[in-house]
């Protein structure tokens, strides 16, 4: 009875997690596709997830130590949710320092991870599996020094103890290589006592001169079992697919089509939110390919060669995109309101009570969304010591209105309030609220405030970029004498930036309140101004028609 209850609970948690987490956009860029030879890894965490960033020190451990595995820890800090220990595994002798957040993203060896959920077909779900993806990320970062090691750690643990989450994808780099790792459960009937591996997973290396993007559907494509240099996979990768009749020996083994069949082909009309983002990112970096913005009825390439070498700033621009300049521009049309806001609410339930709409209809899905918890663009550089070579540009709340501040892999401590971030109770001591408030306030007059926010954001980030060469030069000099001194310097540098940024952004919020808090009036150049509605929008909403009708009817 106890076992049945635990299984049912795990299944319910799995459904909740899978349904809530289809909302992230990771990217990766190989070293020959970047302007400075670094590898870039990026991630947006696009719903209510744990945005508290903190350093978890590594260290030596005693024989017999155990590690608690807490399910759905990515949602820790959500109202009404408490973490549950689903099981324990033995601790290893030595762990590495890593940075914990909803989806753990960095360790002291400059391994970086970006995440997205693709859920997959129901038949691969496994309520008996122990791990969720964020558990595997944390353990991989604690136990692996390279991307390959992290993949091996995650894969072996999932095979041994079972994977209970929906289908997931990770973009992983260590400064030398860039990989995409995908994993799903071993099936509804799997148990730890079955004697079979408890997860199905594979990993594919991104070519050094190419760009990758994921958007909540499986992206691995065909697995080449003969190419051991560029592919890794679980021992049972073909077993369930063959047993269920999804694949026959001799056919190409398309991981994405087999395990995420609902996102491709005729069944994929509900995957516009994924395919549109994939197309948009590819079209921005490689417009010469002239890819078409279709639905999941077509596959996009696993990765593409960008038309020019990419930078951190290029990826930041992608993360701020609202489909501007395309037929799907979310700043245009009646849905954007009179002030061109790209923010959208979901339809009320029942979701689609409209005769001329299909069940899969929805708003367009831009890469930048207001419900984002946090995002980052990370650089990994093999030609530098890991403590200095790994720098993660981190931003709280929505990516289009945040400021990306640097966090180096060698940092040993972060400001405490960046690790608190209570999102339920408004607090001016909380940095997350500073960025969230500015984004939300801008909705009142997006057309006027957003350009000001972008200018302020760019000015602060440019100061960070301008300082980067000098900071790293000094850090290298210190590192040559004493690595601990370099880490202390970087810790102080990052903390100083974060504290100053928080203060600066609250001051900026106050300026926006003062300027735009008395609409329809605002003050600029010591003059009171009163902006009006756009004439085209007035026509679209039948401005004055009620009065015209009264005049026409003699009322």
TORVEX-175045 format. One record per residue (C-alpha): residue number from 1; residue in three letters; x, y, z. Coordinates in Angstrom, 2 decimals. Example, Ala and Ser with C-alpha at 12.3 -4.5 7.8 and 13.67 -1.06 7.14 Angstrom:
R  num  residu       xx       yy       zz
R    1     ALA    12.30    -4.50     7.80
R    2     SER    13.67    -1.06     7.14
//
This chain:
R  num  residu       xx       yy       zz
R    1     UNK     0.00     0.00     0.00
R    2     UNK     2.84     2.37     0.85
R    3     UNK     4.49     1.62    -2.49
R    4     UNK     1.29     2.25    -4.43
R    5     UNK     0.74     5.58    -2.68
R    6     UNK     4.27     6.69    -3.42
R    7     UNK     3.88     5.76    -7.07
R    8     UNK     0.60     7.63    -7.43
R    9     UNK     2.10    10.69    -5.75
R   10     UNK     5.11    10.61    -8.03
R   11     UNK     2.86    10.31   -11.07
R   12     UNK     0.79    13.32   -10.02
R   13     UNK     3.93    15.35    -9.43
R   14     UNK     5.25    14.34   -12.84
R   15     UNK     2.11    15.53   -14.60
R   16     UNK     2.22    18.83   -12.72
R   17     UNK     5.86    19.38   -13.54
R   18     UNK     5.55    18.42   -17.18
R   19     UNK     2.50    20.57   -17.79
R   20     UNK     4.02    23.60   -16.09
R   21     UNK     7.53    23.55   -17.47
R   22     UNK     7.15    23.70   -21.26
R   23     UNK     8.45    27.22   -21.36
R   24     UNK    12.19    27.70   -21.88
R   25     UNK    14.53    28.59   -24.74
R   26     UNK    18.17    27.41   -24.51
R   27     UNK    20.85    28.23   -27.07
R   28     UNK    24.43    27.16   -27.72
R   29     UNK    27.20    28.46   -29.98
R   30     UNK    30.38    26.55   -30.87
R   31     UNK    33.84    28.14   -30.50
R   32     UNK    34.38    28.65   -34.23
R   33     UNK    31.02    30.43   -34.50
R   34     UNK    31.79    33.09   -31.86
R   35     UNK    33.72    36.31   -32.26
R   36     UNK    36.15    35.56   -29.41
R   37     UNK    36.45    31.77   -29.64
R   38     UNK    34.43    31.13   -26.50
R   39     UNK    31.56    28.65   -26.36
R   40     UNK    28.23    30.24   -25.48
R   41     UNK    25.42    28.57   -23.55
R   42     UNK    22.15    30.38   -22.79
R   43     UNK    18.81    29.71   -21.12
R   44     UNK    15.54    31.48   -20.33
R   45     UNK    13.45    30.05   -17.49
R   46     UNK    10.00    31.11   -18.62
R   47     UNK     7.53    30.53   -15.80
R   48     UNK     7.41    30.70   -11.99
R   49     UNK    10.60    28.86   -11.05
R   50     UNK    13.12    29.22    -8.28
R   51     UNK    15.11    32.36    -9.17
R   52     UNK    17.25    32.31    -6.03
R   53     UNK    20.88    31.98    -7.10
R   54     UNK    23.38    30.74    -4.52
R   55     UNK    26.75    29.00    -4.32
R   56     UNK    26.83    25.43    -2.99
R   57     UNK    30.41    24.66    -1.90
R   58     UNK    32.02    21.39    -2.91
R   59     UNK    34.19    19.34    -0.61
R   60     UNK    35.34    15.98     0.71
R   61     UNK    32.76    13.51     2.02
R   62     UNK    32.86    10.57     4.39
R   63     UNK    32.00     6.97     3.49
R   64     UNK    28.35     6.25     4.14
R   65     UNK    27.11     9.79     3.48
R   66     UNK    23.84     9.98     1.58
R   67     UNK    22.29    12.62    -0.68
R   68     UNK    18.59    13.50    -0.42
R   69     UNK    16.77    13.64    -3.76
R   70     UNK    13.96    16.20    -3.58
R   71     UNK    11.37    16.12    -6.34
R   72     UNK    10.30    19.19    -8.35
R   73     UNK    12.96    21.30    -6.63
R   74     UNK    12.91    23.66    -9.63
R   75     UNK     9.62    25.00    -8.26
R   76     UNK    10.91    25.54    -4.73
R   77     UNK     9.66    28.96    -3.50
R   78     UNK     6.29    28.63    -5.28
R   79     UNK     3.30    29.39    -3.03
R   80     UNK     1.78    26.29    -1.49
R   81     UNK     4.63    24.02    -2.57
R   82     UNK     7.04    22.25    -0.26
R   83     UNK     9.87    19.95    -1.27
R   84     UNK     9.46    16.23    -0.71
R   85     UNK    12.39    13.84    -0.31
R   86     UNK    11.70    11.04    -2.79
R   87     UNK    14.77     8.98    -1.92
R   88     UNK    18.49     8.95    -1.24
R   89     UNK    21.63     7.94    -3.11
R   90     UNK    25.21     7.46    -1.84
R   91     UNK    27.42    10.54    -1.80
R   92     UNK    30.71    10.50    -3.69
R   93     UNK    34.09    11.10    -2.11
R   94     UNK    34.57    14.53    -3.70
R   95     UNK    32.07    17.10    -5.00
R   96     UNK    32.64    20.35    -6.88
R   97     UNK    31.25    23.78    -6.07
R   98     UNK    28.21    24.63    -8.17
R   99     UNK    25.64    27.41    -8.54
R  100     UNK    22.13    26.40    -7.52
R  101     UNK    18.91    27.87    -8.91
R  102     UNK    15.69    26.42   -10.35
R  103     UNK    17.74    24.67   -13.01
R  104     UNK    21.38    24.54   -11.76
R  105     UNK    23.63    26.10   -14.37
R  106     UNK    27.36    26.35   -13.53
R  107     UNK    30.18    24.71   -11.58
R  108     UNK    33.72    25.65   -10.58
R  109     UNK    35.12    23.88   -13.67
R  110     UNK    33.10    26.21   -15.93
R  111     UNK    30.67    23.51   -17.02
R  112     UNK    27.46    25.35   -17.96
R  113     UNK    23.97    23.99   -18.58
R  114     UNK    20.87    25.48   -20.23
R  115     UNK    17.54    23.61   -20.05
R  116     UNK    14.21    23.12   -21.83
R  117     UNK    11.34    20.66   -21.40
R  118     UNK     9.82    18.68   -24.25
R  119     UNK     7.72    16.19   -22.22
R  120     UNK     7.34    13.53   -24.94
R  121     UNK     4.89    10.72   -25.45
R  122     UNK     2.87     9.36   -22.54
R  123     UNK     4.15     5.81   -22.94
R  124     UNK     7.69     6.72   -21.84
R  125     UNK     6.67     8.36   -18.58
R  126     UNK     7.86     6.48   -15.50
R  127     UNK     6.29     7.26   -12.13
R  128     UNK     8.78     4.94   -10.41
R  129     UNK    11.81     6.94   -11.54
R  130     UNK    13.65     8.80    -8.79
R  131     UNK    15.19    11.76   -10.57
R  132     UNK    13.85    14.93   -12.12
R  133     UNK    16.06    16.86   -14.51
R  134     UNK    17.09    19.51   -11.97
R  135     UNK    18.32    16.74    -9.64
R  136     UNK    20.48    15.35   -12.42
R  137     UNK    21.82    18.79   -13.29
R  138     UNK    22.88    19.45    -9.70
R  139     UNK    24.49    16.03    -9.31
R  140     UNK    26.18    16.27   -12.70
R  141     UNK    27.68    19.66   -11.86
R  142     UNK    28.85    18.40    -8.47
R  143     UNK    30.46    15.28    -9.91
R  144     UNK    31.69    16.21   -13.41
R  145     UNK    34.61    18.36   -14.61
R  146     UNK    33.77    18.24   -18.34
R  147     UNK    30.63    18.17   -20.45
R  148     UNK    31.20    14.50   -21.27
R  149     UNK    31.68    13.65   -17.60
R  150     UNK    28.50    15.49   -16.61
R  151     UNK    26.54    13.66   -19.33
R  152     UNK    27.94    10.33   -18.17
R  153     UNK    27.11    11.05   -14.51
R  154     UNK    23.53    12.08   -15.32
R  155     UNK    22.96     9.17   -17.68
R  156     UNK    24.34     6.52   -15.33
R  157     UNK    22.40     7.82   -12.34
R  158     UNK    19.15     7.96   -14.32
R  159     UNK    19.67     4.44   -15.66
R  160     UNK    20.38     3.09   -12.17
R  161     UNK    17.68     4.86   -10.14
R  162     UNK    15.15     5.77   -12.80
R  163     UNK    14.02     9.01   -14.40
R  164     UNK    10.57    10.25   -13.35
R  165     UNK    10.37    13.61   -15.14
R  166     UNK     8.98    14.47   -18.55
R  167     UNK    11.27    14.59   -21.57
R  168     UNK    14.03    17.16   -21.10
R  169     UNK    16.85    18.70   -23.09
R  170     UNK    20.08    20.29   -21.86
R  171     UNK    22.72    22.37   -23.65
R  172     UNK    26.08    21.70   -21.98
R  173     UNK    29.56    23.19   -22.44
R  174     UNK    32.92    23.02   -20.69
R  175     UNK    34.93    25.46   -22.80
R  176     UNK    36.12    22.79   -25.23
R  177     UNK    32.94    21.11   -26.43
R  178     UNK    29.24    21.90   -26.79
R  179     UNK    26.69    19.11   -26.36
R  180     UNK    22.92    18.65   -26.40
R  181     UNK    21.64    16.00   -23.96
R  182     UNK    18.08    14.66   -24.02
R  183     UNK    16.38    12.22   -21.68
R  184     UNK    13.00    10.63   -21.02
R  185     UNK    11.59     7.85   -18.86
R  186     UNK    11.96     4.12   -19.49
R  187     UNK     8.24     3.42   -19.74
R  188     UNK     5.12     3.08   -17.63
R  189     UNK     6.00    -0.40   -16.37
R  190     UNK     9.58     0.31   -15.32
R  191     UNK    10.58    -0.31   -11.70
R  192     UNK    13.96    -0.31   -10.03
R  193     UNK    13.63    -4.07    -9.57
R  194     UNK    12.98    -4.72   -13.26
R  195     UNK    16.66    -5.18   -14.02
R  196     UNK    16.37    -2.74   -16.92
R  197     UNK    17.87     0.76   -17.27
R  198     UNK    15.55     3.40   -15.80
R  199     UNK    15.97     6.08   -18.47
R  200     UNK    16.37     6.55   -22.20
R  201     UNK    18.88     9.23   -23.10
R  202     UNK    21.22    10.42   -25.81
R  203     UNK    23.60    13.30   -26.40
R  204     UNK    24.82    14.90   -29.61
R  205     UNK    27.76    17.22   -30.04
R  206     UNK    27.14    20.57   -31.71
R  207     UNK    29.69    21.25   -34.48
R  208     UNK    32.25    23.85   -33.45
R  209     UNK    31.17    26.29   -36.17
R  210     UNK    27.42    26.09   -35.57
R  211     UNK    24.54    27.51   -33.51
R  212     UNK    21.85    25.49   -31.70
R  213     UNK    18.46    26.48   -30.28
R  214     UNK    15.84    24.48   -28.40
R  215     UNK    12.24    25.49   -27.70
R  216     UNK    10.32    22.78   -25.84
R  217     UNK    10.40    19.98   -28.34
R  218     UNK    13.05    17.28   -28.80
R  219     UNK    15.86    18.42   -31.09
R  220     UNK    18.39    15.55   -31.27
R  221     UNK    17.17    14.11   -34.56
R  222     UNK    18.85    10.99   -35.98
R  223     UNK    21.36     9.20   -33.74
R  224     UNK    24.46     7.92   -35.54
R  225     UNK    25.41     4.83   -33.53
R  226     UNK    28.70     4.53   -35.42
R  227     UNK    29.93     8.02   -34.50
R  228     UNK    31.20     7.62   -30.95
R  229     UNK    33.00    10.98   -31.03
R  230     UNK    29.82    12.99   -31.54
R  231     UNK    27.11    10.83   -29.98
R  232     UNK    26.55     9.28   -26.55
R  233     UNK    23.50     7.25   -25.53
R  234     UNK    21.97     4.88   -22.99
R  235     UNK    22.35     1.12   -23.12
R  236     UNK    18.64     0.65   -23.81
R  237     UNK    18.11     3.45   -26.30
R  238     UNK    16.35     1.33   -28.94
R  239     UNK    14.70    -1.34   -26.75
R  240     UNK    11.40     0.33   -25.85
R  241     UNK    10.99     1.90   -29.29
R  242     UNK    11.37    -1.49   -30.94
R  243     UNK     9.11    -3.22   -28.42
R  244     UNK     6.34    -0.64   -28.93
R  245     UNK     6.61    -0.69   -32.72
R  246     UNK     7.84     2.90   -33.00
R  247     UNK    11.02     1.85   -34.77
R  248     UNK    12.35    -1.12   -36.75
R  249     UNK    15.94    -2.26   -37.10
R  250     UNK    17.50    -0.90   -40.24
R  251     UNK    15.59     2.39   -40.08
R  252     UNK    17.27     5.67   -39.07
R  253     UNK    16.82     6.12   -35.32
R  254     UNK    15.26     9.58   -35.08
R  255     UNK    15.21    10.20   -31.33
R  256     UNK    12.97    13.26   -31.67
R  257     UNK    10.32    11.66   -33.87
R  258     UNK    10.26     8.48   -31.80
R  259     UNK    10.04     9.89   -28.28
R  260     UNK     8.43    13.28   -29.00
R  261     UNK     6.16    12.25   -31.85
R  262     UNK     3.48    14.79   -30.90
R  263     UNK     5.79    17.65   -31.86
R  264     UNK     6.41    16.51   -35.44
R  265     UNK     4.36    15.52   -38.47
R  266     UNK     0.57    15.72   -38.72
R  267     UNK     0.17    15.58   -34.93
R  268     UNK     2.22    18.73   -34.45
R  269     UNK    -0.27    21.52   -35.04
R  270     UNK     0.01    22.39   -31.36
R  271     UNK     3.76    22.96   -31.57
R  272     UNK     3.74    26.45   -33.11
R  273     UNK     5.11    27.83   -29.84
R  274     UNK     8.19    25.65   -30.27
R  275     UNK     8.77    25.76   -34.00
R  276     UNK     8.22    29.52   -34.22
R  277     UNK    11.00    30.18   -31.70
R  278     UNK    13.36    27.75   -33.43
R  279     UNK    12.71    29.43   -36.76
R  280     UNK    13.09    32.92   -35.34
R  281     UNK    16.44    32.24   -33.67
R  282     UNK    17.81    30.49   -36.75
R  283     UNK    16.51    33.23   -39.03
R  284     UNK    18.18    35.93   -36.93
R  285     UNK    21.62    34.27   -36.94
R  286     UNK    21.45    32.77   -40.45
R  287     UNK    18.97    34.73   -42.60
R  288     UNK    20.75    33.50   -45.72
R  289     UNK    19.19    30.05   -45.16
R  290     UNK    15.72    31.54   -45.74
R  291     UNK    14.08    28.99   -43.46
R  292     UNK    10.28    29.07   -43.52
R  293     UNK     8.28    29.79   -40.35
R  294     UNK     6.04    26.75   -40.56
R  295     UNK     4.62    24.55   -37.83
R  296     UNK     5.96    21.26   -36.54
R  297     UNK     5.01    19.71   -39.88
R  298     UNK     8.66    20.27   -40.80
R  299     UNK    12.01    19.76   -39.12
R  300     UNK    14.58    22.49   -38.77
R  301     UNK    18.28    21.61   -38.83
R  302     UNK    19.80    20.39   -35.58
R  303     UNK    22.19    23.34   -35.78
R  304     UNK    23.21    25.93   -38.38
R  305     UNK    26.25    27.98   -39.35
R  306     UNK    25.58    31.64   -38.48
R  307     UNK    26.10    34.26   -41.17
R  308     UNK    28.50    36.10   -38.87
R  309     UNK    30.46    35.33   -35.70
R  310     UNK    28.23    35.67   -32.64
R  311     UNK    28.74    37.45   -29.30
R  312     UNK    27.09    37.54   -25.90
R  313     UNK    25.33    40.71   -27.03
R  314     UNK    23.91    38.92   -30.09
R  315     UNK    22.30    36.27   -27.90
R  316     UNK    20.95    38.96   -25.58
R  317     UNK    19.20    40.54   -28.55
R  318     UNK    17.64    37.20   -29.48
R  319     UNK    16.38    36.87   -25.92
R  320     UNK    14.71    40.28   -26.25
R  321     UNK    12.88    39.40   -29.45
R  322     UNK     9.11    39.80   -29.85
R  323     UNK     9.01    38.73   -33.52
R  324     UNK     9.45    42.36   -34.57
R  325     UNK     9.50    42.92   -38.31
R  326     UNK     7.81    39.61   -39.11
R  327     UNK     4.16    38.83   -39.95
R  328     UNK     3.88    37.63   -36.34
R  329     UNK     5.11    40.84   -34.68
R  330     UNK     3.63    40.85   -31.18
R  331     UNK     4.01    44.62   -30.80
R  332     UNK     1.48    45.19   -33.60
R  333     UNK    -2.27    44.74   -33.94
R  334     UNK    -5.21    45.06   -31.58
R  335     UNK    -3.85    42.39   -29.24
R  336     UNK    -0.86    44.65   -28.51
R  337     UNK    -3.21    47.34   -27.24
R  338     UNK    -2.85    51.04   -27.96
R  339     UNK     0.79    51.09   -26.81
R  340     UNK     2.25    48.09   -28.62
R  341     UNK     2.85    45.73   -25.70
R  342     UNK     3.99    42.19   -26.63
R  343     UNK     2.66    40.73   -23.34
R  344     UNK    -0.27    38.32   -23.62
R  345     UNK    -2.52    36.57   -21.12
R  346     UNK    -3.83    33.08   -21.73
R  347     UNK    -7.47    32.68   -22.81
R  348     UNK    -9.93    32.01   -20.03
R  349     UNK   -11.12    28.44   -19.63
R  350     UNK   -12.71    26.85   -21.54
R  351     UNK    -9.70    27.74   -23.61
R  352     UNK   -11.19    28.16   -27.08
R  353     UNK   -14.90    28.90   -27.18
R  354     UNK   -14.66    30.28   -30.71
R  355     UNK   -16.20    28.51   -33.69
R  356     UNK   -13.60    29.73   -36.17
R  357     UNK   -10.59    28.58   -34.14
R  358     UNK    -9.08    25.13   -33.87
R  359     UNK    -8.27    23.53   -30.53
R  360     UNK    -4.58    24.23   -31.08
R  361     UNK    -4.95    27.97   -31.67
R  362     UNK    -3.04    30.30   -29.38
R  363     UNK    -1.17    33.58   -29.26
R  364     UNK     2.14    33.71   -31.04
R  365     UNK     5.02    32.71   -28.75
R  366     UNK     7.90    35.17   -28.77
R  367     UNK    11.29    34.30   -27.31
R  368     UNK    10.97    37.12   -24.76
R  369     UNK     8.02    36.64   -22.40
R  370     UNK     7.05    38.62   -19.27
R  371     UNK     6.66    35.53   -17.07
R  372     UNK    10.37    34.63   -17.27
R  373     UNK    11.92    33.99   -13.84
R  374     UNK    15.54    34.43   -14.89
R  375     UNK    17.85    33.99   -17.86
R  376     UNK    21.54    33.88   -18.65
R  377     UNK    24.10    33.90   -21.44
R  378     UNK    27.27    32.08   -20.43
R  379     UNK    30.79    32.12   -21.84
R  380     UNK    33.11    29.14   -21.41
R  381     UNK    36.74    29.57   -22.47
R  382     UNK    39.21    26.69   -22.45
R  383     UNK    42.25    28.95   -22.82
R  384     UNK    41.69    30.45   -19.35
R  385     UNK    41.64    28.90   -15.88
R  386     UNK    38.11    27.69   -15.22
R  387     UNK    37.59    30.18   -12.39
R  388     UNK    38.09    33.03   -14.87
R  389     UNK    37.14    31.42   -18.18
R  390     UNK    33.59    30.68   -17.13
R  391     UNK    31.47    33.81   -16.85
R  392     UNK    27.71    33.68   -16.73
R  393     UNK    25.81    36.86   -17.60
R  394     UNK    22.79    36.57   -15.32
R  395     UNK    19.51    38.47   -15.39
R  396     UNK    16.42    38.35   -13.18
R  397     UNK    12.84    38.42   -14.49
R  398     UNK    11.99    39.09   -18.17
R  399     UNK    15.01    39.04   -20.53
R  400     UNK    13.95    42.06   -22.59
R  401     UNK    13.95    44.38   -19.55
R  402     UNK    16.62    42.83   -17.33
R  403     UNK    20.30    43.71   -17.02
R  404     UNK    22.80    40.89   -17.41
R  405     UNK    25.45    41.05   -14.70
R  406     UNK    28.57    38.85   -14.67
R  407     UNK    29.05    35.87   -12.34
R  408     UNK    32.39    34.07   -12.69
R  409     UNK    32.86    30.34   -12.12
R  410     UNK    35.45    31.12    -9.45
R  411     UNK    33.01    33.08    -7.28
R  412     UNK    32.69    31.56    -3.81
R  413     UNK    29.80    33.64    -2.47
R  414     UNK    26.97    35.83    -3.78
R  415     UNK    24.95    38.60    -2.07
R  416     UNK    22.51    36.97     0.32
R  417     UNK    19.42    38.76    -0.96
R  418     UNK    20.05    37.41    -4.48
R  419     UNK    19.68    33.99    -2.88
R  420     UNK    16.48    34.90    -1.01
R  421     UNK    14.21    36.48    -3.62
R  422     UNK    10.79    36.10    -2.02
R  423     UNK     8.47    36.49    -5.00
R  424     UNK     5.25    36.45    -3.00
R  425     UNK     5.79    39.56    -0.88
R  426     UNK     6.88    42.79    -2.55
R  427     UNK    10.10    44.04    -0.99
R  428     UNK    12.49    46.75    -2.15
R  429     UNK    15.35    44.77    -0.57
R  430     UNK    14.67    42.04    -3.09
R  431     UNK    16.48    42.40    -6.47
R  432     UNK    14.00    40.19    -8.36
R  433     UNK    11.20    42.65    -7.60
R  434     UNK    13.26    45.53    -8.97
R  435     UNK    13.43    43.99   -12.43
R  436     UNK     9.95    42.52   -12.35
R  437     UNK     8.45    45.85   -11.30
R  438     UNK    10.09    47.81   -14.12
R  439     UNK     8.87    45.24   -16.66
R  440     UNK     5.32    45.29   -15.28
R  441     UNK     5.24    49.09   -14.96
R  442     UNK     6.28    49.42   -18.59
R  443     UNK     3.03    47.74   -19.66
R  444     UNK     1.21    50.99   -18.82
R  445     UNK     2.94    52.74   -21.71
R  446     UNK     5.19    50.23   -23.44
R  447     UNK     5.83    52.36   -26.51
R  448     UNK     7.38    55.12   -24.39
R  449     UNK     9.00    53.26   -21.51
R  450     UNK    10.51    50.30   -23.32
R  451     UNK    13.00    52.39   -25.35
R  452     UNK    14.12    54.09   -22.13
R  453     UNK    14.56    50.72   -20.42
R  454     UNK    16.58    49.39   -23.34
R  455     UNK    18.86    52.41   -23.30
R  456     UNK    19.43    52.16   -19.55
R  457     UNK    20.04    48.41   -19.79
R  458     UNK    22.53    48.82   -22.65
R  459     UNK    24.50    51.53   -20.84
R  460     UNK    24.99    49.41   -17.72
R  461     UNK    25.86    46.25   -19.63
R  462     UNK    28.35    48.14   -21.79
R  463     UNK    30.20    49.21   -18.64
R  464     UNK    30.49    45.54   -17.68
R  465     UNK    31.75    44.57   -21.13
R  466     UNK    34.24    47.45   -21.18
R  467     UNK    35.59    46.40   -17.79
R  468     UNK    35.85    42.69   -18.64
R  469     UNK    39.35    42.65   -20.23
R  470     UNK    40.91    44.58   -17.36
R  471     UNK    39.14    42.54   -14.70
R  472     UNK    40.27    39.28   -16.25
R  473     UNK    43.84    40.51   -16.75
R  474     UNK    44.11    41.31   -13.05
R  475     UNK    42.41    38.04   -12.11
R  476     UNK    44.95    36.12   -14.20
R  477     UNK    47.85    37.91   -12.50
R  478     UNK    46.43    37.03    -9.10
R  479     UNK    45.69    33.46   -10.18
R  480     UNK    49.32    32.91   -11.21
R  481     UNK    50.38    33.73    -7.64
R  482     UNK    47.46    32.28    -5.69
R  483     UNK    44.21    30.94    -7.21
R  484     UNK    42.37    31.71    -3.97
R  485     UNK    43.28    35.39    -4.31
R  486     UNK    41.85    35.48    -7.83
R  487     UNK    38.64    33.86    -6.63
R  488     UNK    38.35    36.36    -3.77
R  489     UNK    38.86    39.23    -6.22
R  490     UNK    36.20    37.91    -8.61
R  491     UNK    33.81    37.26    -5.73
R  492     UNK    34.14    40.85    -4.58
R  493     UNK    33.88    42.20    -8.14
R  494     UNK    30.67    40.30    -8.91
R  495     UNK    29.07    41.08    -5.54
R  496     UNK    29.89    44.78    -5.91
R  497     UNK    28.29    44.85    -9.35
R  498     UNK    25.18    43.02    -8.18
R  499     UNK    24.63    45.29    -5.19
R  500     UNK    25.19    48.44    -7.27
R  501     UNK    22.91    47.16   -10.04
R  502     UNK    20.11    46.45    -7.60
R  503     UNK    20.36    49.96    -6.16
R  504     UNK    20.61    51.52    -9.62
R  505     UNK    17.56    49.64   -10.94
R  506     UNK    15.36    50.64    -8.02
R  507     UNK    16.38    54.26    -8.61
R  508     UNK    15.52    53.83   -12.28
R  509     UNK    12.13    52.39   -11.30
R  510     UNK    11.49    55.49    -9.21
R  511     UNK    12.32    57.68   -12.21
R  512     UNK     9.83    55.80   -14.37
R  513     UNK     7.16    56.13   -11.68
R  514     UNK     7.77    59.86   -11.39
R  515     UNK     7.73    60.38   -15.14
R  516     UNK     4.84    58.12   -16.12
R  517     UNK     2.86    57.83   -12.89
R  518     UNK     0.40    60.62   -13.72
R  519     UNK    -0.86    59.51   -17.10
R  520     UNK    -2.22    60.89   -19.36
R  521     UNK     0.34    63.54   -18.37
R  522     UNK     4.10    63.18   -18.13
R  523     UNK     6.97    65.60   -17.65
R  524     UNK     9.90    65.85   -20.05
R  525     UNK    12.38    68.71   -20.43
R  526     UNK    10.54    70.51   -17.64
R  527     UNK     7.36    70.54   -19.73
R  528     UNK     4.04    68.79   -19.21
R  529     UNK     3.14    66.60   -22.18
R  530     UNK     0.00    64.63   -22.95
R  531     UNK     0.47    61.80   -25.47
R  532     UNK    -2.57    60.45   -27.26
R  533     UNK    -3.73    57.29   -28.96
R  534     UNK    -2.53    56.29   -32.42
R  535     UNK    -5.16    57.20   -35.08
R  536     UNK    -5.07    53.72   -36.62
R  537     UNK    -5.78    52.12   -33.26
R  538     UNK    -8.68    54.53   -32.69
R  539     UNK   -10.21    53.49   -35.99
R  540     UNK    -9.76    49.82   -35.16
R  541     UNK   -11.64    50.13   -31.86
R  542     UNK   -14.48    52.21   -33.36
R  543     UNK   -13.54    55.41   -31.56
R  544     UNK   -16.52    57.78   -31.38
R  545     UNK   -19.00    55.35   -32.92
R  546     UNK   -21.42    55.39   -30.00
R  547     UNK   -21.72    59.18   -30.21
R  548     UNK   -21.99    59.07   -33.99
R  549     UNK   -24.82    56.56   -33.69
R  550     UNK   -26.67    58.83   -31.26
R  551     UNK   -26.34    61.80   -33.62
R  552     UNK   -27.43    59.69   -36.56
R  553     UNK   -30.50    58.43   -34.70
R  554     UNK   -31.41    61.83   -33.30
R  555     UNK   -30.76    60.91   -29.71
//
